[in-house]
């Protein structure tokens, strides 16, 4: 009887401790006042979404950035799994401008900052050596979006990108909706229309660590990417135009594989990207959304699946994080302590006719969807 009482006391103590840990972890939510600032003449704010099961997202209208995302582990303890900052001033001065951001007008790279439409060449900002990256010097990650909180789980953002902004033709009207679903999905939907032919490739750029932001390497995360092919790149990380098989290469993630398992292999593509920074050609599902990827942290049990209607997925392994950025809770973001899984069209598609087209004409509606679904691994 004494043993039974001791056992019950142990489990009760453990349960109370876990409850206190969860409460303590959730108390770290960011002060809204730390995001109250006027930027470029527009008011910046922080918005909170929370679903029925307790998962929480905090999003600012500055760049549409996901500032925090609180997800439970197998013990029910919540951690913030996205890198970022706890106040707007740090975002404005940060070396890493893309934490959690909405990216456009064109996510990823365009070679030499040039493309042609209907025989006319357009020159874009060169902000990544000789190439154009993520919409230019001031992409959608650095503008203040018009925002309306629809309900406790839904945030709607609007932005009108003017003709020739960062060199792109056409006035582009954009709507993005973040919705935190009760089944622990963060759903991101994009709509856009234009008044002149242009190119559009919108995406989302959260830096994830399923152990918790700033809590060590992601190289022990297990990753699956639903892709039999990828697009090799040159030294500037521009696709060569080849669509290559992943078989017998370090890019074969068709089954769950530790991210760091093959990083030390002497491979030209890995050398170019300082690791993984490549577009994968997703296997297409003719019915419904494409399953793009699954990634899990074996320590916490947190698992994330990615679904999309996009043809590509950019996998980035945090290779350019170098310990120079200090984020939330004064944690330093070191080399390969985060990953990105960005659903999108292929890099440099406007200059590669055989890649899926990113052209948008007047009268057409651009639509893209990305779902990050969180659960506990079996």
KETOR-360038 format. One line per 5 residues: number of its first residue (from 1); for each residue x, y, z of C-alpha. Coordinates in steps of 0.001 Angstrom, whole numbers, padded with zeros to 6 digits. Layout:
NUM = X Y Z; ...
This chain:
1 = 000000 000000 000000; 002871 002330 000860; 004389 001737 -002604; 001078 002550 -004262; 000807 005812 -002322
6 = 004381 006760 -003243; 003711 005982 -006899; 000525 008067 -006929; 002367 010926 -005231; 005098 010787 -007901
11 = 002629 010965 -010790; 000643 013742 -009099; 003844 015717 -008534; 004880 015182 -012149; 001476 016295 -013421
16 = 001574 019474 -011302; 005122 020213 -012443; 004174 019820 -016109; 001191 022098 -015612; 003393 024709 -013994
21 = 005935 024379 -016819; 003246 024838 -019435; 001870 027871 -017612; 005348 029311 -017182; 006201 028754 -020848
26 = 002978 030352 -022042; 003580 033387 -019809; 006434 034424 -022105; 004092 035741 -024768; 005281 039023 -026211
31 = 004100 042396 -024977; 001908 044012 -027618; 003247 047406 -026612; 006725 046383 -027844; 005316 046420 -031389
36 = 003436 049729 -031161; 005383 051933 -033560; 004769 054037 -036667; 006900 052829 -039598; 006784 054582 -042974
41 = 003781 056542 -041738; 001738 053427 -040862; 000931 051884 -037496; 002650 048605 -036635; 000889 046227 -034239
46 = 001103 042690 -032886; -001887 040352 -033248; -002592 037107 -031392; -004310 034007 -032770; -005224 031130 -030480
51 = -007061 027918 -031283; -009322 025718 -029163; -006492 023376 -028111; -004222 026177 -026880; -001786 026615 -029763
56 = -000922 030297 -030198; 000561 032434 -032984; 001665 036050 -032669; 001894 037977 -035941; 002891 041550 -036740
61 = 001682 043543 -039716; 005285 044662 -040291; 006196 042276 -043095; 003342 039968 -042084; 005878 038242 -039828
66 = 005024 035312 -037578; 006769 036471 -034410; 006028 033416 -032269; 004309 030060 -032640; 003610 028052 -029490
71 = 003320 024292 -030031; 003045 021470 -027441; 005441 018528 -027133; 004562 014944 -026220; 004215 015966 -022538
76 = 001942 018886 -023348; 004664 021470 -022689; 004511 024431 -025075; 007532 025980 -026761; 007877 028788 -029261
81 = 009202 027054 -032404; 010007 030034 -034678; 013009 032342 -034568; 012437 036067 -034282; 012537 039104 -032011
86 = 010453 040358 -029101; 010129 043986 -030235; 009708 045862 -033485; 012932 047843 -033097; 014940 044613 -033224
91 = 013208 043577 -036462; 014012 046961 -037977; 017728 046579 -037184; 018159 042797 -037467; 020807 041307 -039731
96 = 018285 038577 -040649; 015338 040457 -042177; 013258 037448 -043250; 012355 035846 -039888; 008718 034739 -040230
101 = 008026 037100 -043130; 005728 037197 -046118; 007955 037239 -049203; 007326 038881 -052573; 006841 040019 -055221
106 = 009101 037092 -056116; 010243 034638 -053478; 013728 033205 -054007; 016267 034292 -056655; 016120 035784 -060135
111 = 019401 035584 -062064; 021270 038863 -062535; 018139 040771 -061499; 016637 040584 -064992; 013698 038993 -066757
116 = 011656 039663 -069898; 007922 039787 -070526; 006472 040189 -074026; 009854 041243 -075368; 010500 043927 -072731
121 = 013349 043472 -070263; 012898 044501 -066634; 015761 045329 -064282; 015356 044448 -060620; 017420 045314 -057568
126 = 020526 043161 -057120; 020521 042436 -053409; 022157 038990 -053375; 025548 039497 -055016; 024686 039869 -058712
131 = 021205 038373 -058277; 017769 039477 -057054; 016433 037818 -053883; 013019 037776 -052170; 011562 040822 -053884
136 = 014526 043158 -053618; 015939 045716 -051231; 012524 046456 -049756; 010369 043423 -050380; 007062 042592 -048770
141 = 008986 041487 -045663; 009757 045166 -044938; 006428 046910 -045581; 003535 047562 -043205; 000475 045607 -044326
146 = -003102 046785 -043824; -004502 044284 -041343; -007860 043199 -039972; -008359 040542 -037303; -011433 038626 -038451
151 = -011771 036558 -035270; -009594 034988 -032582; -008113 032534 -035077; -007979 034532 -038333; -005889 037479 -039515
156 = -006326 039132 -042917; -003600 041288 -044482; -003676 043491 -047590; -000972 045236 -049572; -000985 047101 -052878
161 = 002365 046786 -054575; 002725 049689 -056985; 003882 049380 -060578; 007703 049327 -060867; 008118 048843 -057113
166 = 011528 047148 -056900; 011406 047024 -060720; 008289 044855 -061228; 005609 045782 -063785; 001940 046066 -062899
171 = 000060 047225 -059812; -000433 044094 -057710; -003262 043827 -055167; -002573 041152 -052555; -004578 039526 -049783
176 = -003052 037048 -047313; -005007 035188 -044636; -003421 033468 -041652; -005772 031029 -039926; -004907 028917 -036887
181 = -007088 025844 -037192; -008370 023790 -034235; -006458 020738 -035503; -003184 022682 -035003; -002730 023719 -038622
186 = -001367 027144 -039443; -002969 027811 -042819; -001620 030604 -045027; -003574 031577 -048155; -002560 034147 -050765
191 = -004616 035892 -053456; -003340 038473 -055954; -004471 040321 -059090; -002671 042687 -061449; -003515 045400 -063971
196 = -000579 044519 -066267; 001378 041344 -067062; 003842 040575 -064257; 005479 037703 -062376; 004370 036609 -058906
201 = 005808 034045 -056482; 004683 034597 -052885; 005862 032507 -049958; 006348 032405 -046193; 009737 032412 -044486
206 = 009504 031173 -040896; 012718 029774 -039446; 011640 026715 -037429; 013250 024694 -034661; 010887 022081 -033246
211 = 012913 021889 -030018; 012134 025559 -029500; 013655 028681 -030996; 017327 028948 -030077; 017414 025493 -028475
216 = 020240 023922 -030445; 020897 022221 -033762; 018232 021082 -036212; 020602 018537 -037803; 019065 015778 -035647
221 = 015550 016567 -036906; 014202 013855 -039226; 013054 015201 -042592; 010992 013746 -045430; 010445 015680 -048670
226 = 007925 014313 -051159; 010145 014895 -054182; 011978 012566 -056569; 013723 015499 -058278; 015361 018782 -057385
231 = 016849 021735 -059284; 020679 021922 -059026; 022200 025398 -058769; 025324 027280 -059790; 027677 029112 -057410
236 = 025184 031958 -057083; 022427 029511 -056072; 020611 030080 -059372; 019107 026912 -060890; 021086 025649 -063857
241 = 017845 024584 -065552; 018454 020886 -064956; 015811 018859 -063164; 017869 016110 -061520; 016989 012939 -059639
246 = 017593 012922 -055901; 018491 009220 -055924; 022009 008398 -054743; 022565 012028 -053723; 022484 013885 -050380
251 = 019171 015359 -051585; 017197 012138 -051247; 014754 012798 -048423; 012026 010546 -049792; 012152 008700 -046454
256 = 012633 010243 -043030; 016337 011050 -042722; 018348 013097 -040202; 019096 016482 -041771; 022753 016303 -040789
261 = 023383 012724 -041906; 025025 013626 -045226; 026131 017215 -044679; 029809 016258 -044480; 029795 014535 -047874
266 = 032001 016303 -050413; 029264 017322 -052823; 029389 020281 -055196; 025773 021234 -054579; 026203 021180 -050809
271 = 029371 023225 -051186; 027550 025861 -053245; 024794 026260 -050634; 027043 025754 -047597; 024578 022947 -046966
276 = 020948 022718 -048050; 019460 025744 -049812; 017721 024105 -052768; 014376 023819 -054520; 012685 020412 -054616
281 = 010242 019432 -057384; 007234 018129 -055499; 005478 014940 -056545; 002058 016115 -057678; -001188 014848 -056188
286 = -003950 015085 -058771; -006620 015196 -056069; -006338 017918 -053464; -003212 019484 -052031; 000284 018136 -052413
291 = 001902 016583 -049382; 005225 018415 -049470; 007192 017436 -046387; 007263 016017 -042877; 009788 016922 -040217
296 = 010019 015806 -036615; 012162 016329 -033559; 012700 012958 -031862; 013461 014620 -028510; 010263 016650 -028050
301 = 008086 014538 -030345; 006891 017648 -032184; 006109 016946 -035819; 005242 019298 -038676; 003745 018365 -042036
306 = 003587 020738 -044999; 000829 020796 -047632; 000523 023105 -050641; -000745 023609 -054175; 002704 024846 -055239
311 = 005049 022817 -057505; 008169 023451 -055434; 009561 023501 -051916; 012699 025381 -050935; 014525 023628 -048101
316 = 017016 025824 -046267; 019046 024456 -043371; 020040 027641 -041554; 023509 027655 -043121; 023951 031433 -042979
321 = 023024 031825 -039313; 026354 032627 -037681; 025677 033538 -034062; 025568 037272 -034737; 021798 037551 -034176
326 = 020344 037498 -030649; 016608 036860 -030630; 013766 036301 -028197; 014684 035450 -024594; 018201 036706 -025417
331 = 018974 033463 -027220; 021716 033502 -029835; 020838 031960 -033186; 023803 029825 -034166; 024754 027969 -037353
336 = 022076 025461 -038447; 019749 026033 -035504; 016732 026545 -037774; 015233 025281 -041010; 012871 026792 -043569
341 = 010387 024913 -045757; 009072 027471 -048248; 006268 026431 -050614; 006647 028245 -053934; 007338 028115 -057661
346 = 010901 027448 -058723; 013700 030033 -058399; 014465 031982 -061602; 011337 030676 -063329; 010914 033897 -065383
351 = 014210 033027 -067120; 013546 029274 -067484; 010770 028583 -069990; 010512 024900 -069056; 009893 025709 -065364
356 = 006275 026194 -064210; 005257 029716 -065173; 004973 032525 -062619; 003337 034924 -065075; 000146 036655 -063956
361 = -002045 038501 -066463; -004869 040990 -065893; -008140 039140 -065309; -006361 036175 -063716; -006305 035460 -059982
366 = -003169 034234 -058277; -003885 031743 -055504; -001445 029880 -053287; -001856 027918 -050084; 000581 026603 -047512
371 = -000416 024544 -044478; 001943 023803 -041591; 000274 021021 -039606; 001618 020239 -036129; 001155 017011 -034208
376 = 002993 014541 -031991; 005060 011841 -033717; 004109 008228 -033017
